[in-house]
Amino acid sequence: MMSTVSIESGCQRKQLMQEQFDKQTLTEHLRELRSCLLISLAAVAGGFGIAYSFIRPISDWFFRPLVRVLPEHTSLIFTSYQEGFFFI
């Protein structure tokens, strides 16, 4: 009985939200779109910041097999300008 009531109220809530969505003006839609885009941009920027803080351990793990087989007293070199930006 309780679950039936919650399902019905959930359906009513969805219908109410759909009616509100249909009644929005163009500027309200654009305002909602802008807020969603800003939240998405903030989430991507935050994820990038967190990932960038781990770039050194990730690059060390990635290059470890290559560094093991390099001769002593040598290092990796970059042959083009872009390669230096792949890993810091």
N, C-alpha and C positions, 0 to 999 in steps of 0.2 A: 504494500500500500504506500509506504514512504517513498520507494523508488519511483513509483508511477507519478506521484505528485512532483518529485524533482525533475522527472523527464518532461512532464507537461509544462512546468515552469521554465525549463530550459528551452523548450520549443517556443513558448510565448516570448521569452527573452530574445530569441533569435529573430522572431517575426517583428518585434518592436525595434530591434537594431536595424533590420532591413528597411522598415518604414522610415526610420530616422535617416538612414543612408540615402534613400530615394528622395527625401525632402530637402537634402542639402543643396545649397546653391553652388555655382561653379567656384566662387571664391572660397567657400568652406571646404570643398574638395581639394582645392589647391593648397589651402592652409594645412589640411591634414596630410597631404602628400609631402609638403615641405617638412613638417615635423617628423614624419617617418624617414625621410631622406637624411635629415640631420642626425637622428638617432642611429641610423645605419652607418653613416659616416663616422660618428663618434665610436661606434663599436669596432669598425675596421681600423681606425687609428689606434684605439686601445690595444687591439690584437696585434697590430704591427709593432707597437711599442714593447709589448711583452715579448714577442718573438725576437725582436731586435736585441733585447737584453740577453738572450741566450745564443747569440750568433757565434761567439767564440767557442763555447763547448760543442756546438753543432759542427762548426768547421773543423775543429780538432778531430772529432769523431769521423767526419767525412774523409779527411786527408790522412788519417793515421795509417792505413795500409800503404799508401803511396810513400809516405815519409819513411816507413820501415825499410823499403827497398832502395831508397836513395843512398848513394855512396856517402861516406862520412865527410863532414865539412862542406856539404853542398846544401842548397835550398831550392825551393820552387821558384820559378821565375814566371813572369807574365809576358806574353809575346804581343799583346795588343792592349790598348788603353782600357777597353771594356772589361777585360778579365780581372783587373784589380778590384772592380766593384762587386764581383760575385760573392766573395768572402773577404771579410775584413780581418 
